[in-house]
C-alpha cells in the first residue's frame, strides 16, 4: 500500500512501532485544514494541532458508499450482479426529503462505486449523495467544522509532524492557530520562465531566483550535482536594513525543485498571495509540467493539482493537506476597494505600496531594467509583494474573518466565502442529524430565482423631517416566522396537509419546525452573544451568512434551490412592507418611498422640529406598529412573528431625484421618482451629516470632482444655505476646473474585464485608453482622462483636457435635479463659457 502521508505505515494496520513503545491514546486538540478521500476511499485529514505540530489522519475503516431508496434495493442488486460489481446493501436509518426510507450501498473502492452509480443511473434508479464530496459527508456525519479532538497515538511522518491511524474524532470549538506563507513570482513575460519566487511568513523571508536575477551569471554545469551547479545562498538587506536570504540557481528546474522542498520544510497550512491561484500557482504548475518537475508542495507525495477553468480565465487549486487562499479574492469580497491592484489596496490599507507603481507594458519594461541593472532591487520588489499581502490580511482582519466563516459553515477554508457550498454543507449537517439524505443535483433544472425586493413608488422632491424605519433582517426573519425551508417545502409537496402554511405566491410548507428556520434562530442568538462580548468578527460573519440564505434558495447551482422557495420569501416581504405602508397611512403619515425592507415616512412635523421631537415620534411609532404586526401574523397564520420594524434614523432634509420629467405620455401626469437613489441630512443628538445612497456620490464609475461637488451642493442645500451661495460655489468649481486647477480630480477609473483585443465592434473610452497603454491581452483598472483627442491614459495625454465634456457629462448631471428641486435653474449656472465669464 502506498502511504500518502509519509508516516512509514506499510499497511492499514501497522504503525511501524513495537507494541511496547505505543503509549495509551490521549486527546490532541487541533484544527482541520484539508480533508479528502483517496482512490481506495480512505479518508485523509490534515491540519495543525494546538501545540503547533502539523498532523494527518488516515481513516481506513470507511468504505465508499452512497444511498438509494429502499424500494429500489432489490432491483439495484440485480443491476450490480449483471455488471459484476461487488456491492453490499443495508438499511441506513435515513430518508429522502420526500420521506422515503433509504438503504446504504457500499463498494470495494471508489472506482467500483462510480461504475455502479453509472449502471444504476442507466437503469433509472436515483442515487443520493454520490455527488457530495466524500470528505464533506465524513465530516458532516461527525459535525466537524474545523476544530476537532483526535484521540489516538501519533507516529512521526515525512510531510507532517504527527500521523494518526484510525483515531477517534470528535468535533470541538478549537481556535485556529495556523501557519501562513505568502508567495509571489516574477516571470519572463515572453518566455514564461520563472525568474524569482519570494516566500514570506513564519521562518521564511527569502527569494529563490535564477542566478542572472541574482547578478551572478554562473555557468550552467548541466551534469554537475545541484550543490555544485548552483551558487551558494547569501544574505542581503531590504530598504529598512532587515536581512533576508537569497537562494540563487543556475537552472529553472533546480529553482522549482527547491521551491517545493522549501514549502514542505516550512510546512504552512495556508499558501496565500495576490491572485496566487490564477497567476502564481497556475504558472508554477505549468512550468513544472514543461520541465518535468513534480510540483510537490503539499503534505503527500502527490503533486498539487492546479486545474484550468473557463478556458484558462481562472483556476482551482488542490494542494494535498494545505489550502491556497487568494488575498485578491478576499479583498474583492470585502467590497471596500475601488482599485483591486496590490499597490492600490496596500496604499489604502497600509499607507505604503509597491516600489514599482507603473502598470502594463511600462511595468514589464521597468522590471526587466531592474533585473539587468539592479538585481538586488528586483529581488526586494519580489519579496515586498509577498510581505504586503501578509500585512494587508493582518490589517484588514480578512484572514480572521475567513477562518471564522470556515469554522461556522464547515466548508474548506478556500471555499469560506462561497455562498452555495457553504449553504449546502450547513444544510447537510442538519439533514444528517435529522435522519435525511441530501437532495441530488439535477442538471439542466431551471431556477429563475424570484423578483427583486419590493419598491414602494418613490415621490420625487425635497422634503423635511423624514423618519426611516427598517425591518431588521427581513428575509431571515420571514424564513423564521413562516418556516420557509427546503425540507418543509418538499415534505408538503410530497404529502399535502390541510394545515400547511401557504405563502402569498402559493408555495406550501409543513408547520413542523424546519431546518433553515432553526439554523437562523441559532445564528441570531449567537450573533447577539457575539455583540454582547464585543466580538465584531463573529457578529459580522453571522450577519453576512444569514443574509446569503435567500439568494442561495434562488440560485440554479444549489441543489436545494427552487423558484417557489425564493418567491415565497419575497412574496412575504412584499406583503408585510405593503402592510406597513398601509399602517402608516391609516394614522395619517405619508410613505415617501420604500425598498425591500425600509420605509421613508413623512413625519408631518413642521419646519424647525428638532432631532428630539422627531426621535421621540419614531420611537413611539415603532413599538405600536410591531404590536399590531404580531397580532396580524397571529390572527392570519397562528404563528409568532419574528419580524420587527426598527426606527432607524431621522433626516431633516430628504431628497428623492426624479426619474423623468412630466410628459403628455404620463398616465397621471405625475413626475416619477427614481428608486434606489436618495440623499438626506441625517440628524443626531449632536448635529448631523449628509448621507448619499445610490447616486453619483455613492458610485465609483464617475470622477472624484463630480462626487465631491454633488455632496458639497447637497450639504449646502440641506443646511438651507441661500441660493446665491450655492450658485457661487458651483461657479467657482467650474472656473477652477477650466483653469486646470482640478485636473487630478478628473480621472476616470474603470476595470477592463475583457482584454482590449476582445472589443471588435465598439471602442469604449477605457478600452481606447488601454490600447494606448499597450494592454492587448491585459486586464485591470484603467485610469484615463477625456481630452480633445478622446480618452487618453493618465500621464500620456497628447491634447488639452476637454473641460466642456466634464461640465456637461459629469458636473451638471451630478447636481441638476437637486438644484431644480431647490428652486434653482441649472441651465443658468451651467451655461456656455461666455455666460460664466460674464457672471450671468
N, C-alpha and C positions, 0 to 999 in steps of 0.2 A: 504494500500500500504506500503510495506517495504521501509524505507528510507535508501538508500545505503550509503549516505554520513554522516548521523547522524546530520542533520540540525534541526530536530524537525518538519519537514514537514510531515503532516499526509495525505495530498492528493496532487495531482499535482498542485492545485491552491492555497492552504492555506499556508501562510507564518508563521503562528503561532504568528503573531503580530497584534495589532489592527490597523485599517486604520489610526487613528490619529497619531500613532507612526511612520508611514512609511515616511521617508524623500524622496524628489524628487530624481530620479535616477541621478547618476553622473558617470563620467568616471573613470575607475580603470585600469591603465596600468599594465600588468603583462606578465609572460612567461609561456607557456604551457609545462607541463612535461609529462602528460599522458592523452590520450583520448581513450574511449572505449564505447561500447554500451551494455546495459543490455538486459535481455531476452525479455523485452517488446519492445525494440527498442529505449528506451530513450538514449540520448547521455549524457555521463558523462565526464567532463573535470576536470583536477586538475593541479595545479601548484603554482607559487609563484608570488604575487603582488609586484610591485616595491617598496611599502612601507614596505616590509618584511613579510607581512602576507601570510599564505598559503590560497589557495582558491579552491573552487569546483564550477562547473557549472552543473546544472541539466537542460537539454533541453528536455522538454516534448512535444514539438509541432511537432516533426518529426515522420513520420511513416515509418516502414520498407518497403523498395522498391527495385526493380531492373528494368531493361528496356528490351524490346523486340522490334523487328521490327514491325512497324505499320501494315505491310502486314499480320502479324501473329496474330493480336489482336483478331479478330473475332473467330478464332479457339482456341486461348488461353482462351477466356471467356467460351467457351463450355467445355474445359478441367477443368476449375475451378469449373463450375457448377456440372459436373459429380463427382468431388472429394469433393463436398460440402465445398469448401473453399471460404470464403467471400473475394473478391478482387475487386479493382477498377482499371480502365484503363483510361488514359488520355494522350493527346499529351505532349511530353516532350520538344519539340523545339530542340532536338539533333538528330544527325545522326550517323550511323555506320561509320567506317573508309573506307567503300566502298561507302558511300554517301547515304545509305538508311535511311529514316525517322524512328524514334523510338518513342514508347509510354512508359510512366511510369506505372508500375504495383505496387500497394500498397496492403498490407495485415494488419490484425489486430495486429499481433505480429510476432516475428522472427520465432517462431515455425511454424506458418501458412505459412510464406513466404518460408521456407525451403521445406515444403510439396508441395507447388505449384511449386517450382523450379524443384523438382524431377518429378512431374507429367508432366510438360512441356517438360522436357528432354526426358521422355519416349515417348512423342508424337512427338519428333523430332523438337521441337521448341527451337531455340537458345536463351539463356538468357544472358544478358550483365550486368556486374558489380556486380553480386551476389557473385563473387569470390574476390571482393575487400573489404577490411575491411570497415565496416560502418563508423568508425571514420575517416578513410582516405578520404572517399567520402565527409563526412560532412565538414571536414577541407579544402579539395581541392576546394569545391564549394565556400568557403569564402576566399580562398587563404591565410589561416592562416598557418604559418610555424614556430611557436614558439611564437613570440611576438604578443600580441593582446591587444585590448581595450575592456573592459567589461563595458557596460552601464546598470546599474541596482542598486537595493538597496540590500545589503547583509544582511543575518542574521547569527548569530554565529552557528558553527557546533561542533559536538563532536570530529571529527577527523581532521578538518581544522578550520582555524580562521574565514573564511568568505564563506558563501554559497550563490550563486546566482541562482534563479529560472527563467528560460526562459528570460535571459537578451538579449540585443542586443550585437552582437560580431562583431568586425572589426579588420582586420589584421593591424599590426603596427610594426615598427622597434624598438623593446624594447630589450635592452641588458639584458641577463640573469643574475640574482643575486641569484643563487640557493644555497641551503644548502646541503652539502655533508657529510655523515658519513661513515667512513671505519669500516669494521667488519672483525674479524678473530676468528676462533675457534681452540681449541685444543681438540683432541679426544683420547679415549682409543681405540687403533687400533684393539685389539682383540674383545672387547665387543661392540664397536661402540658408547659408552657413550660420551656425550658432557661433557668435564671436565671444560672448561673455554671458555668464549666469551669476546673479547675486543671490545670496541666501542671508536672511536676517531673522533673528529670533533667539530663544534661549540657547546659549552655547554656540551661536552662529553669527558671525559678522565677516563675510568673506565674499570674494569674487573669483570664480573659476573662469579662465579666459584663454583663448588661443595666444600663443606667445607673441604674435605680431601685435595683439592688443595690449600685451604687457611690455612692448617696446624691446623685446629680446631677440626675436628673429633667429632662433636656434635652428640648426639643420634638422631635417626630418630623418632620423635614424630608423628607417622602416623596420628593420629586422631586430632592433635592439629591444631589451626589456624596457617597459614603460618607465621604470625608475631611472634608467639611463637616458631614455629618449626625451623625457620631459624635464624642463628646468625645475629647480627646487623652489618650494613656496617661500614667500618673503612677506614681511610686514611693511605697510606704509600708512600714512595718516590722512584723515579726511580734512576738510577745511577748518574744523574746530580742533584739530590736533589729536583726535581719537584714533587709535590704531585699528586696522582691520587686516585680514590675511588675504594675500593674492596667491592663487594656485594656477600657475601657467602650464599650458600643454602645447605640444608641437603639432598634435593632430586632433581634429574634431572628435573622432571616435573615442580617443582617450578621455577627452573632456566629458563626453556624455556618460561613459562608464563611471568616471569619478563622481559625477553628479549623483547617479543612482546610489553609489556607495556612501556619499556624504549624507544624503537624505535618510538612508537606512541607519546610519550611525547616529544622526541627530534624533531619529525616531519621533517625528512630530505626529500629532493626531490630526491636525489641520494644516493643509497647504493652501496659502492664500496669495493674492496678488491682484493687480488691476487688470481686469479682463484675462485672468490667469488661465481659464479653461479654453476660451475661444481663440486665444492667441498663444500664450506661453506654452501651455501643456500640449496644445494641438501641434505646434511647430516642433517642439522637442520630440513628440511621438513620431512625427513624420520623418525627422532627421534620423532618429534611431532605426526606423524601418529601412531608410535608404542606406544606412551604413551597417546594417545587420547587427545592431547593438541592442540587447534586451533592455527595455525601458522598465526596469525593476525598481520602482520607487515605493512599493507597498510593503506589507508585512508578511508576504508569502513569496514563493519562487515565481509566481505568475506575474507577467508584466502588466502595467497599467493599461486599461482599455479606454482609449480616447476615441469615441465614436462620432462620426460626422452626421449631422442632422441638417435638414432643409438645404441640401445641396452644398454643404460647406459653409453656410451662413452662421451656423452655431454648432457647438459640440457638447457632448455629455462625457463626463469623466467618471470612471470607476477604478478606484485605486484600492486594492485589497487591504482592508484594515485601517484605512485613513479616509479622510474626506477632503475634497477640493472645494474651497469656499471663495467665490469670486467677489472681491470687495466692490468692484464696479456695479454688480447687480444689487448688492446690498444698498449702495448709495442711491441707485436709481429707484429702488423700492421705497427709500425714505421720503422721496418726493420733495425734497427741500432744495435741491441743487439745480440751477438753471443750466450750467455747463458741467457736463459729467467727465471732462478730461481730468486726469490725475492732478495736473498742475492747478487747474481752476478749483477743484474741491480742496486740495491741500491749502491753497491760499485763503480760501474762505474759512476753513476749519482751523488751520494751524497758524495762519499768518505768514507762511513761507511756502515756496513751491520748488519746481524743478530748476536745475541750473540752466537747462536749455528750454526756453519758452516757445520757440518757433514750432510750427506745425507743417505737416505735409512734406513737400519736396525740400523746403528750406531746412526743416529739422533733419531730414536724412543727410543732406549735404553738410550740415554743421557737425553731426555725429561722426561722419566719415572724416572730416577735417580733424576733429579731436583725436580720433583713433590714430591718425597718421602723425599729428604734430604734438599731441599732449596725451599719451596713453593713460597717464595717471588720472587726468581729469575725466577721461572716458570711463574709467573704472569707478571713479567716485560717483559719476552720474548714474551708472547702473546700480550701485549699492543704494544710492539715495532713493531710487524708485521703490525698492523693497521696504526701506525704513519708513518712507512716507505712508505707505499702506498700513503698516502696523500702527503708526501714530494716529492716523485717521480713524481706524477701528477703535482705538482706545479713547480718543477724544469724543467721538460721537456716541459711544456705547453700542454701536451696531452689532459687534460680536456678542456682547452680553445679551442683547435683545434676541439675537438669532438662537443662542443656546437656550434661552428661556422658552422660546416658542417651540423648539425641538423637544424640550422636556415636557411641555404641555400637550403636544399633539402626538408624540411618539414617532414621527417620521424622521428620516435621516437628517443630519444637520444640513446637508446640501439642499434638502427639499423644505427646509423650515418655513420659508416664505411663500411656498406654493399654496394655493387655495384648495384645489381638488384633492391632491394626495393627502394633505393634512386632514381634510374633512373625512375622506374615506378611511383613514387609519383610525381616527377618533370613533367613527361610527362602527367600524369593525370590532373594536374593543368592546363596545356596548352590546352589539349583536351577539357576540360570543358569550358575554356574561348572561344574556337573557335566553341563550339556547337557540339562536337563529343563525342561518348561514348568510353570507353576503350575496347580494343580487349579482348575477352575471352581467358583464358588459355586453351590450347589443350593438354591433357595428351597424352604422347607417341609420340608427334611430334618430329621428328629428326631434329636437327640443328647442322650442322657439324662445324660451325664457318667458318674460312677461313684460307688459308695458312698463315704462318708467314710472317714477314717482308722480303722484297726483299734483297737478298745478291748479291752484285757485286763481282765477283770472286776475292778473295784476292791473291795478288802476294807476296809470301814469301820472306823475306830478310831483310837486314838492310839498310835503306835509309836515305838520308839527305834532309833537308829543305822541309817538307811536310806541306801543308795547309789543314785545316779541315773546311768544310762547312756543316751546318746543316739546314734542313728545320725546321723552327720554328713551333712547334706544328703541325706536318704534318697531322696526321689523323683528328684532329678537323678542320684544315684549308681546307682539302679536303671536309669534310662534309659541311662547309660553302660555298665553291666555287661551288660545284656540286649538292647542295640541297639534300644531302643524308639524308633521313628522313623516318621513318616508315609510316607516313600518306601519304607523297608524293609518296612513293613506292606502297602502297595499292590502292590509287586512280588511279594511272597509270595502275595498273594491272586490276582494275575493268572496266576502260573505257580508253583504249589507245588513245593517240592523236599523230598526226604526229610530233608535236614539242616537245614531251617528250625528256628529257635528257637520253641518253643511256651510261651506264658505260662500260669500256672495258670488263667486264665479262658478259655483256648483260642485266644487271638489268636496269629497266626503272624508271624514276622519273618525276613527274609533275614539271613544271617550277615555278609555284606559290610558293612563299617563304614558306618553311616547318617549322615545329615546332622546330626540333632539330637545324637546322642552326640558327634560331632566338635566341634560348637559348644560343648557343655557342657564338653568336655575343654579346649578353648581358654580358655573363661571361667574354669575352675578354675585353670589355670596363670596367667592374667593377674591373677586376684584375689590369688593368693599373692604374685605380684610386687608388686602394689599394697600389700599388707600389709607386705611387707619394706621398701618405700621410704617407708612411713608415709602413703600416700595413702588416707585414710579414705573420701573421697568415691567414688573409683573402686571400692574394696572393697565399699562398701555397694551401689552400683549393680549390680555383677556379681551379688552375692548375691540381691538382690530380683528381678533379671531371671531368673536361673536358677530360682528358686522359683516364678516365674509360669508356667513352661512346662507344668507338669502341668495347671493349671487351664484353660489355653487348649485343651489337647487334648480337653477335655470340654465346650467352650463351643459352642453352636449357631452363633454368629456367625462362627466361624473356619472357613475353607474346608478346613482340614486335619484338623479335629476328627472324632472317631469314638468312639462308646461303647466299642468294643472296645479302642481305643488307651488311653483313660483307665483303663479297667478293668484293662488289663494292668499298668499302673503300681501301682495299689492292690493288685492280687492278689499281685504280687511282694512289696510292702511287708508285706502280711498274712502271707505265707508265712515271711518271714525274721524278723518280730517274734515269731511263734509259735516259730520255731526257736530264737531267743534265750531265750525263756521256758523252753523245754524244756532248753536247755543249762544254765541256772542251776539248774533243778530237779534235773538229773542230778548236780549237785555239792552238793546239799543246801541250796540257797538258795531262799527263797520270794519270788516276784514278787508284790508287793502291788497293783501297778497298772501298766498300760501304755497308751500312747496314741500311735498312729501310728508314732512313731519313738523313743519313750522307754520305758524300763523302770525301775521303782522297786523296788529289791531289798532285802529284809530281810537285813542283814549277818550276823545271828546273834551279833554281838559283845555282850558283857554291858554292863549299865548302868555308866557311868563310863569306857567306852572313849573315848579322846580322838581328836582330829582326826588325829593322826599315824598311829594304828593303822588307822583307817577309810580314810584316804587311801592307805596302803600296800596294803590289801586291794583297793581299787578299781583301783589301778594294776597290780596283779598279774593281776587277772581279765581286764581289757580286752584285752591282747595275746594271752592264751590263747584267748579267745573269737574274736578276729579271725583267728587262725591256723586254727582249726577251721572258721570260716565260709568262708575262702578255699578250704580243702580241700573243703568240701561243694559249693561252686559249681563248682569244677574237676571233681570227680568226677561230678556230675549233668549239667553242661552243657558241659564242656570249655572254660570261659571263665575269664578272670582277673577276680576280684571287685574292684569299685571301691567296695564298701560297707565302712564302717568304724564300729564301735561305740566311742564315746569315753566314757571315765569322766569325768563332768561335775562332780558335786558330792556333798556329804555333808550329810544332815540328822540332827542329834542327836535331835530330836523331829519327828515327821511325822504329820499329821492328814488323814484322808480322811473327810468327812462322810457320814452315812447318806442313802440315797435315800428310804427309808421304813422304818417300824418293822416288826418281825416280826409277821406275822398268820397266821391259820389258813389263809389262801389261798395263802401261800407254798409252793411245791412242796417245798422242802427246809427250810423254817422259818428259813433264814438271813437276817440283815439284809443289805440290798443297799447297796453303796457308790455314791456319786454320782460319775459321770465328769465330767471337765473342770473339777473344782474341788478344790483341796487347799491345804494350808499347811504350813510347816515352819520349823524353826530351822536355818538354814544355817550350818554350821561352816566356819571358815577357820583358818589357822595363827595368827592373832592375835585370835581371838574369833568372834563370829557375829552374825547378824541374822535377823529374822523375814521370810519371804517368803510372799506370798499370790498364788495363781493361780486365777482364775475364780470367786472367792467375792465376797461383798458388798464387801469392802475393795478388790477389784480392779475393781469395776464403777462406772459413773458415774451410774446411774439412781436411787441412793438418796441419803440425806443424808450430809453430812460427819461428823455425830456418830456415825452407825451405823458408818461405815467406821473412824473413829478408835477407837471402843470395841472393835470386833472385833479390830483389830490390837493394841491395848493388852492385851486379855484373852488373846489368843494369846501375846503376849510374856511375860506373867506365868506362864502355864501351861507354856510351853515352857522357861522358866528354872526350873521346879519351885518356884514360889512357893507358900506354904501356901494352902489353900483359903480360909481366913479373910481373907487379904489380897486375893484375887481378888474374893470376895463384897463386901468393904468398898469396893473400888474401884468396882464396878458400882453399888452402892447410892449411893455418893457422886455418880456421874454422874446417876443418876435424880433424886436430891434437887436437884442444881444445875439440872437441866433444868426440873423443876417450879417452881423458884423464879424461872424466867425468866432465868437467867444464861447460857444457851446458845442463845438464840433464833437467833443468827446462824449456828449450825451445823445448823439445822433446815430449811434451804431446799432445796426440790426444784428441779432444773433439767432441763427436758425440751424436746426440739426439737419444734416444731409443723411437721410435714412436709406437712400439708394445711392449707388455710385453715380457720379456725374455722367458717365457714359451710358447709363440706362435711360436717360432722358433724350428721346429722339424727336418727339413731335413739338414739345414746348420747352422753353428755357426760362424757368422761374429765376428771380433775381439771385437767390442764394446758389443756384446751380451755375449761373454765369460767373459768379464770384469764385466758386470752387474750381471751375475750369481755368480761370486766370491763375489760380494758385497751383495748377497742375494736378488737381485731385481727380484723376481719371478713374481710379479704382479705390478711392479712399472715402471713408465715411467719417462723420464727426460734426462738430459745431463750426459753422462758417460765420465769420464776423465781416460785415461789409457795410458800406455807406452808399447812398444814392447820389451820383454825381450827374453832371450834364451829359456824360457819356454812358449813363446807366449804372447798374450795380458794379462796384469795384471793391476788392478786399481792402480792409483797413491797412494803411501803410503803403498801399500800392496804387493809390488814386492817381489818375492821369489828367483829370479835369476838375474844375471847381465843383463844390457840393451844390446840389440842386435844392436850394432853400425853399423855393416855391413848392416842391414836392412835399417837404416836411411840414410846411404850414398847411397845405391843402389835405394831405393824406394822413398826417399824424396829429398835429396840434388841434386843428379845428374839430375833427371827429371826437376828440377826447373831451371837449367841453361844450360843444354847441347845444346839446339837448338840455344840459344843466342851465346854461345861460338863458335859453328860451323859457324854461320853467321859472326862472327867477325874474322874468320880465325884461331881459336884456336882448339886444339884437346882435347875434354872432356875425351876421353879414357885414355890419358896420365895423366891427372890430377886426375881422379877417378880410377887409377889402384889399384891393391891389396895393402895391408898394407906394405909389404916389399918395394915396389916401393916408397911408400910415405916416409917411413923411410929413404930410400936412397936418397931422394930428386930428383928422376927421373921424 
